[in-house]
Amino acid sequence: MRSLIKILTKKKLKISFVESCTGGLLASTITSISGASKVFNLGLVTYSNQAKIKILKVNNNIIRKYGAVSHECCYAMVKNLSKISKANINVSITGIAGPKGGTKQKPVGLVYIGIKRGNKIQINKHLFKSKKRSSIQKATVKKALDLILRAAK
């Protein structure tokens, strides 16, 4: 974690997050490290569909057609966050942390993590096996930090 902040600081990169199923855990994890203020720009928790639509300007049709937990929604979240934040690296997270809320098509543990650096957007789909909410949230944050580290290099 400290190494990530060092790399971002050295490269003068700013990061911003928009989280759903992790409820701010990614932002909290970053800001728990001294020196985070040099790199961390903005953290939003758009937990409800309404927040995704109103604050992030995710098109209502995307949520209606694909759902909030989808590649398409994650893409729109990270793309629109970058317009608000003006950070170098933007991250979006949407998923089903459980223990309820899963379906056969979208089981508990399904998470999408979007990373935007410059004009490049990458959406990562993960299926975390744990059925425990906190385990899924922590695993998602760990994965997001790995992806940020890769994007920063």
N, C-alpha and C positions, 0 to 999 in steps of 0.2 A: 504493500500500500504506500509506504513512504517512498519507495522507488518510483512508483507511478507519479506521485506529486513532484518528485525531483525531475523526472523526465519532462513532464508538462511545463514545469517552471523554467527549466533550461531552454526548452524550445519555444517558450512564451506562448503556450497554447492554453486557451480557456475552454472549460467544459460546462455543459448544461444538461440537465436531465428532465424528462417527463416520465413519471412513474404511475402505474395503476396498481397492479397486484402486490407490489412491494411497499406501497404506502409511504414512501419517503425513506426507506431503509438504505437505498443507495446513496442518497444525499447525506443522510446521517452518518454513514460509514466514511464517506470522504471528509466531511467536516469534523470528524472526531480526530483527524490528524492535523497537527500543527503545520502551518504553511498552506493549508487548503485555500485560504483567502486569496492567494496569488493566482490560483487556477480555476477555482469554482465560481461560476457566474450566476447560475439560476437553477432552481429546482422546483418543479411543479408536481403536484399529485392530482391527476385528473382521474379520480376514482369512478365517478359516474359517467354514463354515456353523455349526459347533459353537459358536464364539464368538458368532455372531449370535443363536443360540438361547439359550445359557447366560447371557451377559452382558447382551445387549440385550432378551432375552425375546421375540425374533421367533418367532412361532408356527411350529413345524416344518412344519405343513401349508401355510403360505405358500411356504416354500422348496421343499417337495415338489411343489406344484402349479404354481407360477409360476417357480421358480428364484431363486437369490440375486441374479441380475442381472435385476431386474424392477421395474416401477412399484410393485407391491404390497410387495415387500421393502424398497425404498427408503423408502416411506411408513411402514412399521412401524418401520424403523430410526430415522427422525427423530422420530417420535411417541414412541417409547420412550426415546430419548436425552433428550428434553425432561423426562421424568419423573425421570431420574437427575440431570441437570445443573442444572436450575432456571435455565438461562440464558435470556436474552430472545430470542436468535436461535440456533437449532440447525440444524446442517447434516449431511446424510448423503450419502455417496458410495458407489456400488456400480457395478462395470462390468467390462469385459474389456480389460485393458491390452495383452494379447498378448505376444509375437507368436503364441503358440498359444492354444488354448482357445475360439476362435470357432466358430460354426456358421452355417448359412445364415440361421436365424431370429435368432441373436444373434451378429453378426459382431464381430471384434476392433475395438475403438474405440467400442463401444456403452457408454454411461455414463449412469447416472441420478444426478441431484443433487437432493436434497430440502432445502427450506428451510422452517423453521417459525418464524414470528414471531407471538407471541401465540397465538391460536387458528387462525391461517391457515397451512395447509400447501400448499406448491406443489412439485410434482415436475416436474423438467425432464429431458427425454430428449435426449441428444446422440449423434451419430454422428461421431466424429472420424476423419478420412480417413487420417491417418498410420498406418503399420503398425509404427512404432517405439514400443516400450513407454514409453521416457522421454518421448517427444513427446506421447503420449496422456495420460500422468500430468500433465505440465506444462500441457497445454491444459485438462485437467479442473480443475486448481487455479486457473488463470486465469479460467475460466468461473465457478467457485464464488465467487471473490472478487468478480467483477462482480455476481453474484446477491446476495451478502451486502451489497454497497454499495447496491444497489437496495432491499433489504429494510430497511436501516438508515435510509433517508431518510424 
